[in-house]
Amino acid sequence: KQEVTQIPAALSVPEGENLVLNCSFTDSAIYNLQWFRQDPGKGLTSLLLIQSSQREQTSGRLNASLDKSSGRSTLYIAASQPGDSATYLCAVSPTETLNQGGKLIFGQGTELSVKP
Amino acid sequence: DTGVSQDPRHKITKRGQNVTFRCDPISEHNRLYWYRQTLGQGPEFLTYFQNEAQLEKSRLLSDRFSAERPKGSFSTLEIQRTEQGDSAMYLCASSLSRANRGNLGNTIYFGEGSWLTVV
């Protein structure tokens, strides 16, 4: 059974610091891995999607890497800003179902606070 | 493109009552998903549709839960005889799945969620 774990559960950093969020998954049979952002009481916003054949994706100050064989992904945020404060969730799309990527399994999230 | 919209955004109901949530996906998206999220946890998959066909249901979806997408556009999620443990945020999402690639490369877009409190 696929399980996704995110460490740390919460992180507080001063503005301007570079930081890394970690995600691990137990089964390497995945179609892709996605990172999402969730503001309090809101829905999820997709940040980056990495296909199983890819190693990393970049968008602005965000860089996500994927090491499928070891079951790990990291989200790197450069030059953090107070506006980056949110919960960051990673999710994998397992291949064990027939739906070709229709289902996501989420981690519990990392709650990030960037202090001015 | 107005995004995924959900209604109502908040619902307080007494235990034992039935509730229904509606989701309108992004207009050209053929896949629609329902997830449930409790405080401090990531979303849990409930079910998903491709067009009007319900292709997968989680074991979390007990007999009291039913979802429909009758014309392959909007969807409803009904919870019958609500229990306090049903209190959560119910998230809807949609994506565009191309026939020969499944959902391999397509981003999933989430709505703002519908909060349910059962008292």
Interface residues (C-beta under 8 A of the other chain):
Chain A: V4 Y31 N32 Q34 F36 G41 K42 G43 L44 T45 S46 L49 Q51 L89 A91 S93 T97 L98 N99 Q100 G101 G102 K103 L104 I105 F106 G107 Q108 G109
Chain B: V4 R31 Y33 Y35 G40 Q41 G42 P43 E44 F45 Y48 Q50 L55 E56 L91 A93 S97 R101 G102 N103 L104 G105 N106 T107 I108 Y109 F110 G111 E112 G113 W115
